[in-house]
Amino acid sequence: MAGREAFRSFLTTLRCAETGESHDPSVLQSISRGAGATLLPEYDLEAVRAAVTPAQIRARPADLWRFRELLPLNDPLGAPDLGAGATPLLRLPRLGKRLGMANLWLKDEGANPTGTFKARGAAVGVARAHELGVREIAIPTAGNAGSAWAAYCAAWGIGLHVVMPVDTPDPIKAECAAYGADVTQVRGVISDAGRIVAERSAAAGWFDASTMKEPYRVEGKKTMGLEIAEAFDWDPPDVVLYPTGGGVGLIGVWKAMRELAELGWLRGAPPRLIAVQAQGCSPIVEAWTSGAADAARPDDPYTVANGLLVPLPFAHRLILRILRETGGTAAAVDDAALLDGMRELSSLEGVLAAPEGASLIAALALLLDRGDVARGERVVLLNTGNALKYTHLVDQPAAPPVDPLPA
Ligand SMILES: Cc1ncc(COP(=O)(O)O)c(C=O)c1O
């Protein structure tokens, strides 16, 4: 792009989430040496503070790259832009009234390319992999990360190998194929897909972009937290609810708030973060409830919300730490309640949420009952996707078709 402003990332290091050990961000990295844990990018925040102000960021075009000083890319404006980010923050007046809440919002990530928040992670993850010389990527997925990475890999001309459960909804499989990804379906869940990816990547030299084993996807997800803080004029909401599979969005929002607090840009306390899971697959909720430092894989995990079918998130310790650190909590809802929430949100507010996002509706009622959330608080539901890939979960019209009237 001619005349593009010169830019260099403020990225300084990749820090092990377990030990704090620093790792070189200028070369391709996966998990940390020694502990084998997630690596989290860090930035020279003092230099960021000197380089840009919140007002300047607000004046930029409404896309992911407006937060470029807090992203790891050296050439963010040169990245293929499919339009991720800058999603609407919707008020939910009718649902709020039903729940007795005046300050209820929904961040609608369904507005992203490929219909979910996974586009944010892919936009940054694929661009950074490209900067570091990667030309072939493999990813295990519950579905939506696969299609998002497939779209961005298509735009970059990078080869992508997706391994996903055979039970992934057909529209997601079709998306991946349409974007030119090599798709393998496994009779199993995402952890089974992960083992196949690890084995094939090691053999073929592909970059393994498994959840939280790749350091940059979370930076894309972080922009959700940055956008939420900005939308509240840097006085963050009291509570953010997040449908938790591998937990990347939760970690991203936490990281956003931490960096903004360190920059001195926040006018209020960071939100309490609440992890919501499906009862049939709720390792984080189980660990949280029992006070365990580690989560454990449930027997026979199952939920209709494919994105929540993550039997043991790789970053489970970090997720639990974040719940503790932010004063948050965790809650599980069963699939029937989740589907009720989906109907309620669509019929009351005109938002047809993916089942993962819809789980937050039932969870919110539960949290209000438990007293974990107060009715007067400012609450944001992070709806991670739209339901158009999940029409098998949506009621069809009851009335049979009629014949056309004579012309
Ligand atoms: C729509 C949707 N919401 C939430 C999630 C969970 O995301 P994460 O694994 O980052 O916690 C997924 C994951 O596939 C998803 O597709």
The ligand as an SDF file (V2000), in Angstrom:
LIG
                    3D

 16 16  0  0  0  0  0  0  0  0999 V2000
  -19.0230  -19.6110   18.6630 C   0  0  0  0  0  0  0  0  0  0  0  0
  -17.9700  -20.0050   19.6630 C   0  0  0  0  0  0  0  0  0  0  0  0
  -18.0170  -19.4960   20.8970 N   0  0  0  0  0  0  0  0  0  0  0  0
  -17.1180  -19.8030   21.8400 C   0  0  0  0  0  0  0  0  0  0  0  0
  -16.0960  -20.7030   21.5820 C   0  0  0  0  0  0  0  0  0  0  0  0
  -15.0950  -20.9870   22.6470 C   0  0  0  0  0  0  0  0  0  0  0  0
  -13.9360  -20.2830   22.3370 O   0  0  0  0  0  0  0  0  0  0  0  0
  -12.5820  -20.5220   23.1320 P   0  0  0  0  0  0  0  0  0  0  0  0
  -12.1460  -21.8950   22.7580 O   0  0  0  0  0  0  0  0  0  0  0  0
  -11.6720  -19.4780   22.6470 O   0  0  0  0  0  0  0  0  0  0  0  0
  -12.9210  -20.3990   24.5810 O   0  0  0  0  0  0  0  0  0  0  0  0
  -15.9980  -21.2760   20.3050 C   0  0  0  0  0  0  0  0  0  0  0  0
  -14.9240  -22.2120   19.9880 C   0  0  0  0  0  0  0  0  0  0  0  0
  -14.9490  -22.9330   19.0310 O   0  0  0  0  0  0  0  0  0  0  0  0
  -16.9540  -20.9150   19.3220 C   0  0  0  0  0  0  0  0  0  0  0  0
  -16.9000  -21.4140   18.0850 O   0  0  0  0  0  0  0  0  0  0  0  0
  1  2  1  0
  2  3  1  0
  2 15  2  0
  3  4  2  0
  4  5  1  0
  5  6  1  0
  5 12  2  0
  6  7  1  0
  7  8  1  0
  8  9  2  0
  8 10  1  0
  8 11  1  0
 12 13  1  0
 12 15  1  0
 13 14  2  0
 15 16  1  0
M  END
$$$$
